[in-house]
Amino acid sequence: MVHRNFLVKVTGAKLTEIQKALQTAGITVRSIIEIFREGENESPETEKREE
């Protein structure tokens, strides 16, 4: 099995929405890690979700 890493930049989407969209498309999501946030709602907290 081949594992690949992708960087996806999104606007107006939450981590759980991204995960659901990928899973709906038949893509197995191993983990999603927020690495950078820009804009008016910047926060030093990072979201991480692993399955």
C-alpha positions in Angstrom: 0.0 0.0 0.0 1.3 3.4 -0.9 0.8 6.3 1.5 0.9 9.9 0.2 0.9 13.3 2.0 -0.9 16.3 0.5 -1.1 19.9 1.6 -4.6 21.4 1.1 -5.3 25.1 1.6 -9.0 25.8 2.3 -11.2 28.8 3.0 -14.3 28.6 5.1 -14.1 25.0 6.0 -13.7 23.2 9.3 -11.5 20.2 9.9 -14.4 17.9 10.3 -16.0 19.1 7.1 -12.8 18.4 5.1 -12.6 14.9 6.6 -16.2 14.1 5.7 -15.8 15.4 2.2 -12.7 13.3 1.6 -14.4 10.2 3.1 -17.5 10.8 1.0 -15.2 10.7 -2.1 -13.9 7.3 -1.0 -10.6 8.6 0.3 -9.3 7.0 3.5 -8.2 9.8 5.9 -5.4 8.7 8.3 -4.9 12.1 9.9 -5.5 15.8 9.4 -3.2 18.3 11.0 -3.7 22.1 10.9 -0.3 23.6 10.3 -1.0 27.2 9.6 -3.9 29.6 10.1 -4.2 33.1 8.7 -6.9 35.7 8.8 -9.0 37.5 11.4 -9.7 34.4 13.6 -6.0 33.4 14.1 -5.3 31.3 17.1 -2.1 29.7 18.4 -4.0 26.5 19.1 -3.7 23.7 16.5 -6.3 21.2 15.6 -5.3 17.7 15.1 -7.5 14.7 14.4 -6.3 11.2 13.8 -8.3 8.0 13.2 
